[in-house]
Amino acid sequence: MEKAFVLIHTETGKENDVLKELKKIEGVEEAFIVHGGYDIVAKLVAKNIEKLKEIVYSGRLKKIDGIFATRTLIVL
């Protein structure tokens, strides 16, 4: 299994809405609201790197209303 963590900045006050939508996406195994430099951390899991890239780069995450910016960390 391939894994990645996505660090997400949301618009102010949109954290709960974004979290709810994230959890609907296939491959998002866990997601949490956090304090610090980012608003949400999501753990993605896919059966291979191609599927993982599809989740990350298809734009499905960035199409969620309220997401301002993301940073993806692919686990080696």
N, C-alpha and C positions, 0 to 999 in steps of 0.2 A: 504494500500500500504506500502511496505517495502522500506527503503531507505538506501543508503550508500554513502559515499564520498571516492574517491580514490585519494590519493596524489601520483603524478608520477614524478620521475626523468627521464629525457631523456638524450640521448647523445647530446653533444653540437651541436647546429644548426639543430636538428631534431624536435624541438617543433611544428612547423606548420604541418609537415608531420604526426606526431603522433596525433595531434589534429584532423586532417582530417579523419584519420582512426578510431579514437575513436567514432566520431560522426556517423559512419556507423553501430556501434554495437547496436543491439536492447537492450533497457534498459538504455542506456546512454542518460539521459534526457538533461543534460547540461555539457559543458566542457569549461574550460577557461585556457589560458596561464596566469601564475601569476609570480610575482617576490617574492623572499624570499627563503625559504628552499627547495621548490619544484618548478618544472617547469610548471606543469599542475594540475588542480583540476577538477575531473569529478564527477558529481552527477548521481548515478544510482538509478533507480526505477523499482520495480517488484511487481507483484500482491501478492506474498507470499515469505517467507524467503527461501524456496527451490529454487525458480527461481532466487532470488537474489544471493544465494550461487553459483548457476550454472554460472551466469555471472562472478562472482568474481573468483571462483576457477577452472573453466573449462580451464583456461589458455588462453582464447581468448584475454584478455588484454595484457598478457605478450608475446604473439606471435607477437604483433605489432612491426615491425622493428623500432628501435630507443628508445624503452623503456629500461631503465637501471635497475630501481627498482620501486616498488610500496608499498604503505601502505594503507590499507583499514580500514575505520572507519564506522562500522555499526550503524545506528541510532536506539536508543532504543525506 
